[in-house]
Amino acid sequence: MPRYYFDLRDENGTALDEEGLELSSPRAVQAEAAKSLGDMARDAILSASRPRGRDH
């Protein structure tokens, strides 16, 4: 089975996927990428809504 690597890049740099995932089809690759994107979006929303500290 082919191994696929999902490296992530943002304003802070790049996180390399050193393990990868063995996926059986292009459809499985697409599903994994979509799941990961959804997880990243959720995490970004949650971290943006957390208080960062007080200015007063």
FIPALUM-771786 format. One record per residue (C-alpha): residue number from 1; residue in one letter; y, z, x. Coordinates in Angstrom, 3 decimals. Layout:
FIPALUM-771786
+-----+------+----------+----------+----------+
|  nr | rest |        v |        w |        u |
+-----+------+----------+----------+----------+
| NUM |    a |        Y |        Z |        X |
...
+-----+------+----------+----------+----------+
This chain:
FIPALUM-771786
+-----+------+----------+----------+----------+
|  nr | rest |        v |        w |        u |
+-----+------+----------+----------+----------+
|   1 |    m |    0.000 |    0.000 |    0.000 |
|   2 |    p |    3.484 |   -0.783 |    1.364 |
|   3 |    r |    5.768 |    2.057 |    2.453 |
|   4 |    y |    9.405 |    2.014 |    1.305 |
|   5 |    y |   12.271 |    3.948 |    2.863 |
|   6 |    f |   15.300 |    5.119 |    0.905 |
|   7 |    d |   18.150 |    5.857 |    3.312 |
|   8 |    l |   21.239 |    7.437 |    1.777 |
|   9 |    r |   24.824 |    6.788 |    2.845 |
|  10 |    d |   28.024 |    8.489 |    1.703 |
|  11 |    e |   31.452 |    9.407 |    3.067 |
|  12 |    n |   29.822 |   12.023 |    5.322 |
|  13 |    g |   27.401 |    9.635 |    7.007 |
|  14 |    t |   23.844 |    8.417 |    6.627 |
|  15 |    a |   20.675 |   10.382 |    5.873 |
|  16 |    l |   17.655 |    8.461 |    7.077 |
|  17 |    d |   14.426 |    8.646 |    5.117 |
|  18 |    e |   11.952 |    9.306 |    7.905 |
|  19 |    e |    8.867 |    9.626 |    5.669 |
|  20 |    g |    9.203 |    6.909 |    3.076 |
|  21 |    l |    6.998 |    6.535 |    0.027 |
|  22 |    e |    3.947 |    4.413 |   -0.552 |
|  23 |    l |    4.553 |    2.500 |   -3.762 |
|  24 |    s |    2.246 |    0.019 |   -5.397 |
|  25 |    s |    4.664 |   -2.542 |   -6.823 |
|  26 |    p |    8.274 |   -3.707 |   -6.961 |
|  27 |    r |    8.471 |   -2.080 |  -10.390 |
|  28 |    a |    7.456 |    1.279 |   -8.874 |
|  29 |    v |   10.103 |    0.840 |   -6.148 |
|  30 |    q |   12.751 |    0.145 |   -8.787 |
|  31 |    a |   11.675 |    3.185 |  -10.836 |
|  32 |    e |   11.851 |    5.477 |   -7.787 |
|  33 |    a |   15.285 |    4.141 |   -6.825 |
|  34 |    a |   16.560 |    4.639 |  -10.394 |
|  35 |    k |   15.192 |    8.199 |  -10.505 |
|  36 |    s |   16.807 |    9.028 |   -7.165 |
|  37 |    l |   20.136 |    7.565 |   -8.257 |
|  38 |    g |   20.052 |    9.626 |  -11.452 |
|  39 |    d |   19.285 |   12.782 |   -9.460 |
|  40 |    m |   22.163 |   12.076 |   -7.048 |
|  41 |    a |   24.596 |   11.466 |   -9.911 |
|  42 |    r |   23.569 |   14.719 |  -11.591 |
|  43 |    d |   23.985 |   16.649 |   -8.321 |
|  44 |    a |   27.435 |   15.115 |   -7.739 |
|  45 |    i |   28.595 |   16.086 |  -11.234 |
|  46 |    l |   27.280 |   19.621 |  -10.876 |
|  47 |    s |   28.845 |   20.140 |   -7.449 |
|  48 |    a |   32.195 |   18.734 |   -8.630 |
|  49 |    s |   32.300 |   21.177 |  -11.544 |
|  50 |    r |   31.735 |   24.265 |   -9.365 |
|  51 |    p |   34.808 |   26.322 |   -8.492 |
|  52 |    r |   35.760 |   25.714 |   -4.864 |
|  53 |    g |   37.790 |   28.840 |   -4.278 |
|  54 |    r |   41.031 |   30.353 |   -5.351 |
|  55 |    d |   44.455 |   29.320 |   -4.178 |
|  56 |    h |   46.082 |   32.579 |   -5.322 |
+-----+------+----------+----------+----------+
